[in-house]
Amino acid sequence: MITIEIDTKTCKGDGKCVEVCPRHLLRMNEKERVPEFISGGSDMCINCGHCFAVCPPGPIKLSTMNVESSTPLDHSKLPDARQVELFLKGRRSIRAYKDEPVTKGSIEKLLDIARFAPSGINRQPVKWAVLMGKEKVRELGGLTSKWMEELLTAKSPMAEGLGFSILVETWKNGDDRICRSAPCIVIAYGLKEDPMAAQSCLISGTYLELAAFGLGLGACWAGYVNMAINMSETVRKFVGLSPRANAGACMMIGYPKYRYSRIPLRDPARIIWKT
């Protein structure tokens, strides 16, 4: 149960917190004109912190968070529309990395950012597994290649359709097109029985990829590894996931070997308008 405490002396009674509550669990006390939980609201609160975040520091305190433990949001330091556009359009999937290790501290910083990705009813179902170092990543690539080879031997239509034969052949020739010789792989995973886990992992993975740029890192989705983890017990065990878990996003992380100078073309947006 989450409790809410209101400083009646500083509360403006503007009702912002009531309006932004995703589950409509707050109401204005008609007598004192301050917010309060509806009946049973404290038990249904998902601890999203919207009410706390929309209110100027002081009036609202939740039993789970307070002003002292939160980070102020300085709107003057946020990027403008053009900067956001250039950042998102200029994003590239990085597949060529410098021969330089990524520190544990850098990965921890990325995960600290990625944990703020949205999730349904604030479930926050995403967990993480990290493979540090090119040697460990190469082991993972080898197991993934072996899984691909087993599927090809079994005449799997999926393996043939996705061109696994080329990936296995190039792997045997020392060309890693599975993990791209990345120095680190980060895996977002969740429980199979959680209907919101898969989507939450994808969103968190996207946050991770975009956040990497800010630390001078590059990232690329490791789709083959993701498939192998969820379809091969051997690969699953290697990365440390239980049979109850599914990988929802796998990301190669490293320092980019090259810098891109242009934004390539993309197809126009395909839109269904209903007015």
Secondary structure per residue as TSV (DSSP state, phi and psi in degrees):
chain	resnum	aa	ss	phi	psi
A	1	M	-	360.0	132.2
A	2	I	-	-103.3	131.4
A	3	T	-	-107.7	153.8
A	4	I	E	-123.6	138.4
A	5	E	E	-125.2	129.1
A	6	I	E	-115.8	130.0
A	7	D	-	-83.4	101.3
A	8	T	T	-64.1	-21.2
A	9	K	T	-76.5	-30.7
A	10	T	T	-106.1	-14.1
A	11	C	-	-65.9	129.5
A	12	K	-	-85.1	-11.2
A	13	G	-	64.5	28.8
A	14	D	-	-82.5	-11.4
A	15	G	-	75.7	10.9
A	16	K	H	-58.6	-44.7
A	17	C	H	-62.0	-36.5
A	18	V	H	-65.3	-41.3
A	19	E	H	-71.6	-33.7
A	20	V	H	-89.2	-8.1
A	21	C	-	-61.5	118.3
A	22	P	T	-61.0	-30.0
A	23	R	T	-106.2	7.4
A	24	H	-	54.4	50.2
A	25	L	-	-97.8	-4.0
A	26	L	E	-111.9	152.8
A	27	R	E	-145.7	161.7
A	28	M	E	-88.0	127.6
A	29	N	-	-67.3	116.7
A	30	E	T	-62.5	-29.7
A	31	K	T	-78.8	-50.5
A	32	E	T	-96.4	-9.0
A	33	R	-	55.7	44.7
A	34	V	-	-128.1	154.6
A	35	P	E	-71.8	152.6
A	36	E	E	-154.2	158.9
A	37	F	E	-68.2	144.1
A	38	I	-	-70.4	170.9
A	39	S	T	-58.4	123.2
A	40	G	T	80.8	-0.5
A	41	G	H	-63.2	-36.2
A	42	S	H	-64.6	-27.2
A	43	D	H	-81.0	-24.1
A	44	M	H	-96.6	-6.8
A	45	C	-	-60.3	132.7
A	46	I	-	-96.6	5.6
A	47	N	-	61.4	36.7
A	48	C	-	-74.7	-27.0
A	49	G	-	82.2	10.7
A	50	H	H	-59.0	-46.2
A	51	C	H	-61.1	-40.2
A	52	F	H	-67.6	-40.2
A	53	A	H	-75.6	-30.2
A	54	V	H	-82.1	-15.5
A	55	C	S	-92.0	137.3
A	56	P	-	-56.3	148.7
A	57	P	S	-52.4	130.4
A	58	G	S	129.3	-63.8
A	59	P	S	-62.7	-42.1
A	60	I	E	-103.6	132.4
A	61	K	E	-132.1	128.2
A	62	L	E	-100.6	156.4
A	63	S	T	-67.2	-15.2
A	64	T	T	-102.0	-12.2
A	65	M	B	-158.6	150.3
A	66	N	-	-145.3	173.9
A	67	V	G	-59.9	-40.4
A	68	E	G	-62.7	-31.8
A	69	S	G	-96.1	-0.5
A	70	S	S	-105.5	163.1
A	71	T	-	-101.1	126.9
A	72	P	-	-64.3	146.6
A	73	L	-	-105.8	107.8
A	74	D	-	-90.6	102.3
A	75	H	G	-64.6	-23.2
A	76	S	G	-69.1	-18.0
A	77	K	G	-97.8	-1.3
A	78	L	S	-76.7	147.3
A	79	P	-	-68.8	151.1
A	80	D	-	-84.1	179.3
A	81	A	H	-59.7	-42.2
A	82	R	H	-67.0	-39.6
A	83	Q	H	-64.9	-41.2
A	84	V	H	-63.5	-42.8
A	85	E	H	-60.9	-47.3
A	86	L	H	-63.8	-39.4
A	87	F	H	-62.2	-47.7
A	88	L	H	-73.6	-41.1
A	89	K	H	-72.0	-28.6
A	90	G	T	-84.4	-4.3
A	91	R	-	-60.9	134.7
A	92	R	-	-127.6	146.4
A	93	S	-	-77.9	120.6
A	94	I	-	-93.5	119.2
A	95	R	-	-119.6	-1.7
A	96	A	-	-121.7	119.7
A	97	Y	B	-118.4	150.4
A	98	K	-	-68.5	153.0
A	99	D	S	-81.3	67.5
A	100	E	-	-139.9	127.8
A	101	P	-	-69.8	151.7
A	102	V	-	-96.7	132.7
A	103	T	-	-77.0	154.6
A	104	K	H	-61.5	-36.6
A	105	G	H	-61.8	-38.5
A	106	S	H	-65.3	-41.7
A	107	I	H	-66.7	-40.5
A	108	E	H	-61.5	-37.2
A	109	K	H	-65.7	-42.8
A	110	L	H	-61.4	-44.2
A	111	L	H	-69.2	-31.0
A	112	D	H	-65.0	-33.5
A	113	I	H	-76.7	-45.5
A	114	A	H	-63.5	-25.4
A	115	R	T	-69.7	-10.8
A	116	F	T	-89.3	3.8
A	117	A	S	-63.7	145.8
A	118	P	-	-68.0	150.4
A	119	S	-	-145.0	149.6
A	120	G	G	-55.3	131.5
A	121	I	G	43.2	34.0
A	122	N	G	53.7	38.9
A	123	R	-	-68.7	-30.8
A	124	Q	-	48.5	59.7
A	125	P	-	-85.2	-2.2
A	126	V	-	-79.5	133.7
A	127	K	E	-120.9	167.4
A	128	W	E	-131.5	146.1
A	129	A	E	-130.0	136.6
A	130	V	E	-127.8	129.4
A	131	L	E	-106.7	113.3
A	132	M	E	-100.5	133.9
A	133	G	S	96.4	143.4
A	134	K	H	-62.7	-31.7
A	135	E	H	-65.4	-46.1
A	136	K	H	-66.2	-39.8
A	137	V	H	-65.7	-37.6
A	138	R	H	-66.0	-37.3
A	139	E	H	-58.8	-43.1
A	140	L	H	-63.4	-42.0
A	141	G	H	-62.2	-39.3
A	142	G	H	-64.2	-42.0
A	143	L	H	-67.1	-36.9
A	144	T	H	-66.4	-40.9
A	145	S	H	-62.6	-40.8
A	146	K	H	-64.4	-40.2
A	147	W	H	-61.8	-42.0
A	148	M	H	-61.2	-42.6
A	149	E	H	-64.1	-38.4
A	150	E	H	-63.6	-40.2
A	151	L	H	-66.6	-38.4
A	152	L	H	-65.3	-39.5
A	153	T	H	-62.9	-35.6
A	154	A	T	-82.9	7.1
A	155	K	T	58.6	41.4
A	156	S	-	-68.6	124.4
A	157	P	H	-59.7	-35.2
A	158	M	H	-63.5	-44.9
A	159	A	H	-64.0	-39.9
A	160	E	H	-71.1	-39.9
A	161	G	H	-67.4	-32.3
A	162	L	T	-91.3	4.2
A	163	G	T	70.3	36.5
A	164	F	H	-63.4	-27.5
A	165	S	H	-60.6	-40.3
A	166	I	H	-67.3	-40.5
A	167	L	H	-65.1	-40.8
A	168	V	H	-67.1	-43.3
A	169	E	H	-62.8	-46.1
A	170	T	H	-67.5	-34.2
A	171	W	H	-60.8	-45.0
A	172	K	H	-65.5	-24.8
A	173	N	T	-91.1	7.9
A	174	G	T	88.7	8.3
A	175	D	-	-103.7	107.7
A	176	D	-	-86.4	99.4
A	177	R	-	-102.1	8.8
A	178	I	S	-96.5	-51.9
A	179	C	S	-112.8	-0.8
A	180	R	T	57.4	27.2
A	181	S	T	55.5	32.7
A	182	A	-	-68.7	148.6
A	183	P	S	-82.0	-5.4
A	184	C	E	-159.9	145.0
A	185	I	E	-131.2	131.0
A	186	V	E	-113.1	133.2
A	187	I	E	-120.4	125.8
A	188	A	E	-99.0	127.6
A	189	Y	E	-139.9	164.3
A	190	G	E	-152.1	176.8
A	191	L	E	-77.5	140.5
A	192	K	T	-60.1	-37.3
A	193	E	T	-76.1	-9.2
A	194	D	-	-86.7	111.8
A	195	P	T	-66.0	-14.5
A	196	M	T	-101.4	-4.4
A	197	A	H	-67.7	-45.5
A	198	A	H	-60.3	-48.4
A	199	Q	H	-64.3	-41.1
A	200	S	H	-63.7	-36.8
A	201	C	H	-65.0	-40.6
A	202	L	H	-63.5	-43.5
A	203	I	H	-66.0	-43.2
A	204	S	H	-64.6	-37.9
A	205	G	H	-62.5	-38.6
A	206	T	H	-65.9	-43.6
A	207	Y	H	-56.6	-44.5
A	208	L	H	-61.0	-45.3
A	209	E	H	-61.7	-45.6
A	210	L	H	-69.8	-36.3
A	211	A	H	-67.7	-27.4
A	212	A	H	-58.2	-36.2
A	213	F	H	-58.2	-38.9
A	214	G	H	-65.1	-22.0
A	215	L	T	-100.8	11.7
A	216	G	T	75.7	15.9
A	217	L	-	-102.1	162.8
A	218	G	E	-121.4	156.3
A	219	A	E	-141.9	156.7
A	220	C	E	-152.5	139.1
A	221	W	E	-67.5	128.3
A	222	A	-	-97.4	74.7
A	223	G	H	-64.4	-38.2
A	224	Y	H	-64.6	-41.6
A	225	V	H	-63.4	-41.8
A	226	N	H	-57.3	-45.8
A	227	M	H	-63.2	-43.6
A	228	A	H	-63.2	-41.0
A	229	I	H	-59.8	-42.1
A	230	N	H	-82.7	-12.7
A	231	M	H	-117.4	-12.2
A	232	S	-	-120.5	122.0
A	233	E	H	-64.5	-34.3
A	234	T	H	-63.9	-46.6
A	235	V	H	-67.8	-39.7
A	236	R	H	-58.3	-47.2
A	237	K	H	-65.0	-36.6
A	238	F	H	-61.3	-40.5
A	239	V	H	-84.7	-7.2
A	240	G	T	93.1	16.8
A	241	L	-	-89.6	143.9
A	242	S	-	-80.4	163.4
A	243	P	T	-60.6	-19.3
A	244	R	T	-81.2	-9.9
A	245	A	E	-105.2	152.7
A	246	N	E	-127.0	139.7
A	247	A	E	-77.0	131.7
A	248	G	E	-109.5	-17.9
A	249	A	E	-159.7	131.6
A	250	C	E	-125.0	131.6
A	251	M	E	-130.5	126.2
A	252	M	E	-79.3	136.8
A	253	I	E	-131.5	136.1
A	254	G	E	-175.4	176.4
A	255	Y	-	-84.4	125.9
A	256	P	B	-60.0	136.0
A	257	K	S	-78.2	-29.7
A	258	Y	S	-128.9	160.0
A	259	R	-	-114.9	132.9
A	260	Y	-	-90.0	145.6
A	261	S	-	-116.8	-8.1
A	262	R	S	-138.1	159.0
A	263	I	-	-99.6	115.4
A	264	P	-	-71.8	164.1
A	265	L	-	-76.2	153.3
A	266	R	-	-134.5	159.7
A	267	D	-	-62.5	149.3
A	268	P	-	-60.7	152.2
A	269	A	-	-63.2	134.6
A	270	R	-	-97.1	117.0
A	271	I	-	-128.3	138.2
A	272	I	-	-105.7	113.9
A	273	W	-	-98.2	134.0
A	274	K	-	-128.8	118.5
A	275	T	-	-124.9	360.0
